[in-house]
Amino acid sequence: INGCHTTALDPEKTINLVVDFISSGSAGVIGTDITIFEPLACSFAEACLSYFLRDKCNIGDAIRMARLKMLKEYNPLGLVYTPFVLPSLHIREID
C-alpha cells in the first residue's frame, strides 16, 4: 500500500496505524510525513522492492539503496520514507 501522510500523524495515531498493520500480519510499515505523488512513490517502491525481493537484501539495505538511487537521480524525496520495521528483515526461502 502506498499512502500519503502515513506517518504524519500524532505519535499515538502513528503507533496505532503500525499496530493495525502488524496485527493484520504485516512485518512492518514504511511511510512518509508528506504528500508523495504517484510517480515518485512508484519509483521508490519499485527500487526498494527490487533490492528486497530480487536481490534478496534486507529491508534496511533495500531502503538505503532506493534512497541512494533517487539521490543519484537528483531527487532527495526518497529520504522522506520512514521505516517502522526491523532493518534486518529479509525474505527467506522455505525448504
N, C-alpha and C positions, 0 to 999 in steps of 0.2 A: 504494500500500500504506500503510495506516495502522496502525502497530505501536507498542506501549508500550515505553518504555525503550530506544528505538532508539539514543540517544546516551548512555545511562547506563552505558556500558561503559568499561573502562580504555582509555586512548588508543590502544594498539596494536589492540585489537579494534574500536574505532570506525573507525579508518582502514581496517582490513580490510573492514568492512561497507561503507563508502563505496566502496572499491576494487572490491569484488564487484559492486556495482550499476553502477559506471562501466564495468567490463569487460564487463558484460552489455548495454551500450548506453545506460544512463541518463545524463542530463546532470548529475545531482546527486541529493542526498538532503536531505530536511527531516525532522528527528527531534525527540524530546523526551527530557529527562532523568528524567521522572517518568511515572507512570501517568496516562493521559488516557482517560476513559471515552468511549464511542461518541458520545453526543450532542454533547459538546464537540468531539471530533475531526471529526465531520461538519460542524459549524458552521464550524470553522476551514477545513477543506478546501473546503467549498462557497464560502466567501467568497474564499479565496485563488485557487482555480481560476477563479472568476467574473472576478476582476480580471485574471488572467493570460490566460485564453483568450478570454473575451467582450470585455473592454475592451482587450485587447492590451497590457497593462502588462508591463514586465519583471518577473522573479520577485522581485527585491528590493523593488520598489514594491508588488507584489501581497501579499507577506508583511507589509510595513509597514501597508498599508491593512487587511488582515484583522485584524492585531493591534489597530489603532485602532478598527475596528468592534466588536471584542469588548470593548475598554475602554469604549466608549460605552454598551455594554450592561452595564456594571459587572462585567465578568469579566476579571480580569488574566491568566488562564491562556493566552491567546494568546501571551503573552511567553515561554512555555516552549519554543516551537518554535525549533530551531536549524537554520539553513540551511547545508548543505555544498554550495553551488552558487554559480557566479558570479552576482552580483546583476544583472548586465546581460543575463542570459539572457532571450530573448523568442521568441515564435512569429513565424516569417517565412513569408509565403505564397510559394510557388514559382510562378513564371510559366510 
